[in-house]
Amino acid sequence: VYYPGSNTAVALMVHTKVSELVLLKLQGRIFADSNNNQQMDAGEHGVPHVLVFTQGTQHYALSNAEGHYAVLYESPDLLKLTIPYDFLTATPAQYAVDQPADSLDFALYSDTNDVRILLTDNSAPHPGFSLSLVGYVQNASLQAADATVKMAPAPGYEFLHAEPPAVLQNDTIVWSNLALPPLGYSVVSATVRLSATV
């Protein structure tokens, strides 16, 4: 500590065991609310990897595999979360907090029961060369889903390989019975070759 107007400074040391520290927290759970009743019912599960944060003091945490989170509490603030997908809504959208608290749960709901696919490739096609096509198959639902994915390359492409294994039906590559957990995804890829005569 420095005393203004003098040439005196005093060093002050405080010893505290880490085990004696008490951290003030905001904690709760983020869960998939499949029936939209804002209560975690039997069969509903926690949602992992959701970012929870205090807006003003900027403390952050990710929910764990069971959907639990804990954020440091410093002063009155707004507790919010970043909704991981645009087809989900959170209830409540935020909490106004003025003290540490438990059971600050967020219910995620979706009325979507769909599977989304994003298809990418790794390069432009060149005659005689192979091309990898990659599909990201996402379950846009709070319920488990089985999906069948069909990919039909343009004429002139020869099917070489697929992961996971797929079957070729006429000119269509088919992956059957892809088990997708709620909000989960799977990756499918196919290697094809453009005919040298195209």
N, C-alpha and C positions, 0 to 999 in steps of 0.2 A: 504494500500500500504506500503510495507517495503522498506526502503532505505538501500542498501548494504553499509557496512562500518560504520554504525551508529546504535545506539540503538533506532531509531525512526521508528515508524509505525503510519500511519494515516488511520483511517477508513473513507471510503467515501460511502455515501448512496445516491442512486438515487431513486426517487419516480416517478413512471409512472403508470397511470391507465391502467388496462388491455384493456379497450375499445380504448385506444390510440395506442396500439401496432399494427404494420402493419407487417403481415407475408407475405413473398414472396412465391408464389405458382406456381406449374406447375399443370395445370388442363385440363381436357377434358372428353371424353366419350368413353366407349367401347361399340360397338354395333354389332349386328348380321347382317352381310352384305350378305343377301341371293342371290343377283345378282352379287356380287364381283366387284362393280364399285367404291369402296372406298368412297362412299357417303351414308349418312343415308337417305334413302328414306321413303316415306309413307309406313306404314306397317312393317317396320323394327324396332326392339326394342333394348333397352340397355341390356347389359349382366351384371348381378350382381355377386358379390363375386369373382372378378378377382383381383389378386394381381398385383399392379403397384409399381415400386420401382426405386430409383436412384442407379446406380451401385456403384459409388465411395463413396458418402456420406451416403448411406444406409438409406434413408428415405422410408417408406412403407405406402401404403394405399390399401384398398379394395374398389372396385367399389360398389356403392349403388344399390338399386332396379332398378333405371333407367339407370344404367351403368356409372354414373358420378363418378369422382374421383378427389382428390386434394392431391398433395404431396408437402411437404416443399421444397423450393428451397434454396440452400445454396451457391453453386458455380458451375462453368461449369461441366457438367456431362453427362451421358447417362441415358435416361429414358427408362425403359423396362417394359414388363409385363410377367407374368408367364402364359402361355397358359394352360387353365384348362383341355383340352382333347387333346390326340394325333392326333385326326382326324381334328383339326382346324389349320388354318394358320392365322397369324396376318399381317396386312398391315397398316403402316409400322411395321417392326420387332422392331424398336427402334427409339428414337429421340436423336440427339446430341443437348443439350441445353446449352446456355451460358447466359441466362437471364430468369426471370420469364415469363411464357407464358400461354395463354388460348388456347382452341381449339386444344389441342394435342390429337386428336382422334385416336383410334385404331379400325380398321375394322376386325372383325373375320369372316372367311369364311370356309365353308366345302362343298366339292362336294359329301359328303356321305349323303345318304338318307336311313338310316338304324336304326334298333333297336337292341341294344346289351343286353345280359342277362348274369348275373353272378349268379350262383347257389351255395349256401352254405348249410351245415347242421350243427346242433349244437352238434352232438356226433356220435359215431359209433353205427350202428344198433345192437340191442340185441333182440333175439326172445322173443315175448310177451310184448315188451316195445314200447312206441311211440317215434317217431322221427320227428323233425320239419325241413322242407325243406324251405329255404328262397331264393327267386329270386329277384335280383335287375334288373329292366327293365329300360334301359336308351334310350332315344331318341337321337341318334347320328346325328341329323339334325337340321338345323336352322328353320325348319318348324314344326308346330304342327303335331302330328301323333296320330292315334288310333292304338292300338296293341291288338292282341289276343295271349295269352300265353298258351301253352299246356305243361303239365308236365306228363310224363308217368313213374311212379315208377316201379321198377323191380317186377317180379312176386313174390307173397308171401306177399305183402304189402296191408293193408286194409286202405282205405281212411277214415279219421275221421272228419276233419274240414279244412276250408280254409278261409283266409283273403286276400283281400276282398272276399266276397262270390263267389264261383265258382260252376260249374256244373261238374258232373262226366259223361263222355261219354265213355262207355265200361270201360277200365282201365285207361283212361286219364283224368286228372284234367284240366279243361279249364276255363280261365278267359277271358271274351270277352269285347271288347270296352273300353280298358284302355286308357283314354285320357292323352296323354303325351305332355306337352308344349315343345317348342323348347329347346333343351339341358336339358330337365327335366327328371325326373325318377319317378318310382313307385315301391313299394315293394309288392311282393306277397308271401304268405306263405301257406304251407299245412302241416297238421299234419297227419302222417300215422303211422300204427303199423305193425311191422313185426310179421308174424304168429308165434305162439309158437311152431309149428310143423316143422319149417324150420331148 
